[in-house]
């Protein structure tokens, strides 16, 4: 990349980080708008969930191909095209008047957005000299944490005050500015465009394999998993597609995804660790808002505000970690600390109860923010430290894909786990409630008197009191299930923890370190 002024570097940094945050926000911002969207478009909640599914499928398909696409078209051209596609698709999403029109444009938006994440990372690191790359990695890590966290906050604010199309239109000014700045300031850097033959079969097998897998993960719970013929068939297609993809790519001289790089021990182990981090990152953002809104009565906006302190703490820690890495600290140390902290977070969250306030959650959420801050940058560094320079972009893309898949697996597994635990807790709670018991009688009489004081005495007053008690039981059952989910996510982190000690520290050449966009010591 040509020599840049400090102002140009700042502009490029803000552009790439903002684009990455914009893409990540869109993975979660629509979650709080589903009810309003379903009512406006005249469809069910189950059908409107395709708005989330289509974006996730497109995202996870395109991410592993970003290294090839950037090399084939040139990084600037591919990045600019991704921003334009994302922005235009955002406009069309906001203008959609039917469910399937919206689903189609969300898929297109996901294709554009998926190209922003890894490419933004590559561009950001390329503009900084060797000693600054640890800090640059930390800046990008901030975007990874900020995006999924503030998505529900921004979405809740928009839905409470305006209407759902604005969650898409809000991308437009950012997209236009990012496009202009990309055209003016960003070039191909060290990535010279090449024209290898296009691996069409590889693209096809990747699309049907990873796309079908993502569909199963996203829709499995709502389709009753393997009681559904569609889930069975998509599972079969996913298995066949992924096996065919791996076999085909290993035969190709110019594969669309160079999976041979997975022979590198550090990359293989690190992608497993990144998968575990994606599991707890996305499931915590999924479970915590549900618990606050469904059980404790928070609005979407209030829920988002509760999550902000942990994000701010991550922003505080990441520059410090980046500087320590550039001074030569072994990244494995930070990963050990990060995983340990996340296990503490899960245990603390599991100790909540029905009377918990936002003050109770402050400490666990701050712990979570610190844990994630200790993981993102060091994991990226460990993933690529054994790769040759030309394999670095593919390694980064593979690591990002595993984070997304970890989140998808996490949400699917946790969703199913919660449904199972709700049934168990409900049975357990009901078994401890019996007529004639002192606590039940006191609670029943208090509820009955409350009903009778507000409405005319009727034959159904007793029935309404029983319904209120039943709702209280379900509320408690959901709360206990959500608390169990935090422990379950902690178990995944604990299982992955020993893998850290299998990472081998390797010395890299100066050229490879520069290509990896990592600090040169």
N, C-alpha and C positions, 0 to 999 in steps of 0.2 A: 504494500500500500504506500502511496506517495506520502512524503513528509507532510504532516498536518500541523496546523496551529493549535494552540490550546483551546481556542473558541470552537474550532471545527471538531475537536475531540469531544468536547462537552456536548455539542449538538448531536453528534453521532451516538454518543452514549445515551443521551436522553431519548433519542429516536428508537434505538434498539430495545432499551429496557421498557419504554412505554408500549411498544408493539407487542413485546412478550407478555406484559401485564394485561394488555387489552385482550389477547388471545386466551389467557388463562382465566380472566374474569368471565369470559363467555362460556366457559365450561360449567360455571355454577350460577351465573346471574339469573338464568331463566327458571331455576328451581322454585323460586318464591313467586313466580308469575304464572305457574301452570293453571291454577284455579281460575284466574281471570281470563287467561287465554282460552281455556276450554269453554267457559261460558260465552265468550265473544264469538268463537268459531263454531259453536254448537256441537261439541263433541265431548266424549267422556274423558275422565282423568287418565284412564288406561291408554286411550288413543293419543292424547296430547303428550304423553311421555315419549312418543316417537321424536318429538322435538329435541329431547336430550339424547336419545339413542342415535339418531342420524348424525349428529355432530360428533359424538364420541367415536362412531365407526369410521367416519372420514378422517378424523384426527389420528387415530391409531394406525390407519392404513398408510397415510402420507409421511408420518414422522420417520420411519426407517428408510424411506426413499430420498430424504432431503439431501443426504450427502451426494448421491448420484445425480439428482436433479440440479443441484448447485454447480457441480462439476460440468455437467453437460451443457447447461444454458449460460453459465457464468453466474457468480454469486449475486452480483448487483441486479441483473435482469430477473433472476428467479425470485429474489427477495422483493423487488418492486412489484412483480406480477402477483406474488402472494398477498401483499398489502392491498393491491387494487381489487383482486378477487374477493378478499375478505370484506372490504368496504362496500363494494357493489352488492354482494350477497346480503350484507347487513341491511342495506336499503330495501332490497327485495323482501327480506324477512318481515320488516316493519310494514310493508305495503301488502303483504299476503292477506287474502280474504277467505282462504280455505285451509283446512288442516294439511292436506298433502302438498299444497303449494308451499306452505311454510316448512314442512319437513324437507322438501327438495332443496330449498334455498339454505336451510340449516346444514344440509350435507355439503353443499358447495362452500358455505362459509367455513365448515370444518376442514375442507381441503386447503383453503387459503390459510386458515389459522395454523394448521399443522406445520406449514412451511416456515412459519415465523419463529418458532421456538428455538430449534437447533441453529438456524441461520443467524438469528439475532445473537446467539451466544458466540458463534464464530466471528461475526463482525466486531462485536464489542471487544473481544480479546485481541483481535488483530490490530486494533488501533493503538494499543498500549505497548510500550517497550517491556522487555523481560521482567524487570524488577517491579513493574506495576501490575503484572497480570494476576497476581493473587488477589489484589484489591478489586480488579475488574471482575474476577470470578465471584467475589463477594457481592458486588453490585448486582450482577445478574441473579445471584441466589436470592437477593431481596425480592426481585420480581417473581421468582418461583413461589415464594411464601406469600407475598402480598396478593397475587391474583386470586387464587381460590378462596382466600380469607375474606377479602372485601367484596367479592361478588355478591353474596347474600345481602350485605349491607346496602350496596348501591341499588340492587334490585328491589329490596324492601322499601327504600326511600322513594324510588320511582313509582312502584305499585301503589304505595300509600297516598301519593300526591298526584300522580298522573295516570297514564294508561300504558299497557304492555308494549306497544310499538316503540316507545321511547327507549326501551332497553337495547334495541337494535340501532335506532337512529343516533344514539349517543356516540356510537363508534365512528360516525361519518366525519366529523371535524378532525378527530385524531387520525383517521385514515388518510384524509387529504393532506394534512400537514406532514405525516410520516412519508407519504409518497413523494412530495416535493423535496423534502430534505434528503430522502434516499437518492433521488435522481441527481441532486446537486452535490452531495458530500460523500456518498458511499460508492466505492469501486470494487473490483473483484479481489483486491488485495493479493495475497499469495496464491489464491485459487484461480489458476488459468483455465478458461473454458476448454474442454476437450470434447471430442465427438466419437466416443466409443459406440458400437452398435447397441441399439436399445434392446434390452432383455424383456421382450414382450411376455414370454411365458412366465418369467419370474414375477413380473408385475401382476399377471393374471392369478397365479397361485397365491401370491401374497395377499391380494385383494380378497379372494374368496376364503382363504384360510383365516387370516387375522380378522377380516370383516365378519365372518360367521361366528368366530369366537367371541368377538365383542357383542354381537347380537345376543348370543346365549347369555352372556354375563349381564347385559342390560335388561333383557326381557324375561329372563328365567323365572324370577319370582312372580311376576304378574301373570305368566302363562302356566303357573303350577309346575315348573320345571319339566321333569320327564313324564308327566302325565299328558304333556302336550306333544302332538305329532310334529309340530313345527320345531320345537326345541330339539327333539330327537334327530330330525333331519339336518338341522343346522349344526348340531354337534358332530354328526358323521361327516358333513362337508368340511367343517373346521379341521377335523383330524386328518382327513385325506388331503385337503389343501395345504396344510402346514407340512405334512410329511413330503408331499410332492415338491413344495417350495424348497425345503432343505435339500432334498436329493438333487433337484435341478440346479440350484445355485452352486452346489459343490462341483458341478460339472462344467460351469461356465468360466471362460477367461475374463469376461467383463460382466459380472453379475450386478443386478440392480441393488442388491444388498450383499455385501461381502461377508457372509457368515463365517468364512474361514478365520476371521479375526477372533472368533470365540475360542480358538485354540489357545489364545493368550490366557494364562491362568488368572491373572489379576482382573482382566476384564470380565471373565466368567463369574468369578466370585463377587466382584463389585456390582454387577448387574443384579445378582441375587439380593444383595444388601439394599440396592436401590429399589427393587421390587417391594421389599419389606417396608422401606420408608414411604413409598407411594401408598402402600396398604394403610398405614396409620395416618398419613397426611390426609388422604381423601375420606377415609372412614370417620375420622374425628370431625371433619368439616360436615359430614353427612349426619352423623349420630347426634352431635351436640346441638345443632339447631332444632332437630326433631324433638329432642328431650325438652329443650326450653320452650318451644312453641306448643307442643302437644300436651305436655304434662304441667309445666310451670306457668303457662299463659303469656309468654313473651310474644311481642310482635316480631316480624322479620327484621325490622330496622333495629329494635332493641337487641335482638340476638346478634346482629352484626356488630353493634357497638361493644357488646361483651367480648367479642373476639379480637377487637382492635389492640388492647394492651399487649397481647402475646406477639402480634405482628410488629409492634413498635420495638419490643425487646429484641426480636430477631434482627431488625434493622440496626440496632445498637451493637449486637455481637458480631455480625458478619464482616464489617470492615476490620475489626480486631483480628478475627480468624484469618482473613486474607493476608494481613500484614505478617502474622506469625508464620504462615505457610511460605511466604516469599523470603522469610529470614531463615528457612530451612527446617522448621518443625515437622516432624513426621506426621503426615495426615492421619495415620492409623490412630494416633493418640486422640485426635478430635473425634474420630468415628466411635471409638470406645466410650468416650465421655457422652457423646450424643445419644447412642443407644441406651446407655445406662440411665440418662435423664428421661428418655421417653418411657422407659419401664416405670420409673417413679411417677411420671404423669398419669399413666394408666391406672396405677394403684390408687393415687389420690382421687382421681375422678370416680372410681368405683365406690368411694366412701360417702357419696352424696345421699341426700334423702329428700322427702317431699317438701320439707321446709327450707331447703337450700336457697340462698339468695345469690345475686350476682357477685357479692363479696366472697362467698364461699368458693366460687369458681375462679376467682382472680389468681390465686397462687398456682393451682394446677395448670391454668392456661399460660401463665408466665413460664412455668417449667417447660411446657410444650414448645413455646417459642424459642427458648434457649436450646432445647434439644435439637430442633430442626436447624437452627442456625449453625450448630456444630457439625452438621452432616452434609449439607448440599455441596459446598465447595470442596471439602476433602474427598468426598466420594467421586466427584468428577475428576479430580487429580489422580486418584488411585486407579480409576477406570482406564485412563489413557497412558499411564506412565510406562507401560511395556509395549506400546504399539509403535510401528514405524510411522514416519511423518504422513505418508499418503493414506494411512488407515485411520488417522485421527478423526476426520469428519464422520466416518461410519461408526466409530466407537462412541462418539458423543451422541449420535442419533440413536444408536442401540440403547444407550443408557437412558435417554429421555423416553424411549418407547417403553422400557421396562418400568419406569416410574408410572406412566399412564396405565399400563396393564395392571400394575400392583394396585392402583386405585380402583380399577374396574373390578378386579377379582375381589378386592376388599369390600366394596359396596355390595356386590352380589352375595358374598358369603355372610357378611354381617346382617344384611336384610333378611336372609333366610334364617339365620341364627336368632335374630330378635323375634321373628314370628314364632319360632319353636319355643323360645323361652317365655314368651307372653302366655302361651297356652299352659305351660308348666306352672308358672307363678300364679296364674288365675286359679288353677285347680288347688294349689297349695293354700292360697289365701281363703278360698271358699270353704275349704275343709276345716278352717279354724274359726268360721263364722257359724253360729247356730242360734236359733231362736231360744230365748230364755237366758242366754248368757248376759252378764251384767253390762259389758262394754257394748255389745250389740244393742241391747235394750235402750241404753242411754242414748246412743247415737241415733237409733231409729226414732225414738220419741222426740228428740230435738229436731230432726228433719221433718217429721210429721207435723209438729207444732209450727214450724216455719212455713210449711206449705199451707196449712189451714189459716194462718194469719194473713196470707197474701191473696188467697182465692176463696171463693165460696166453698163451704164444706160439701164435698161430694163423695160418691161411692168409690171414686178412683183415687182418693187421697192416699190411701194405704199403698195402692199399686205404684203411685208416683214416688212415694218414699222408698219403696224397694228398688225402683229404677235408679234413683239417686245413689243408693248404696252400691248398686251394681256398677254404675259409672265410676264411683270412687274406687272400687276393687280393680276395675280395668285400668284406671289411671295409675294406681300403685303397681299393677302388674307390668305396665309399659315402663314405668320408671325403673323397676328392678331389672328389667330386660336390657334397657339402655346401659345401666351400670355394669351388667354382665358383659355387654359388648365391649366396653373399655378394657375389661380384663382379658377378653378374648384377643383383642388387638395387641395387648401387652404380651400375650403368649406368643404371637407371631414374631414380635421383636426379640423375645427371649430365645426362640428357636433359631433365629437368624444370627444372634449375637456371636456364637462361637466361630462363625465363618470369618469374622474380622481377623482372627489370628492366623488364617490361612493366606492372607495377603503377603506377598513378597515385596520388599522394598528394592527397587531397581534403580541403578544410576542411568541417567539418560544423557545422550549427547546434546550439545548446545543446539544443534540444528533441529533435533527432534523436539526438544523442549519448546523452541520457538514455534514450531509447527503445531504443537499441542496447545499453544497459547497459555503456557504455564511459566512460573517464575524460573529464571535461569540462575543457579547459585554459583 
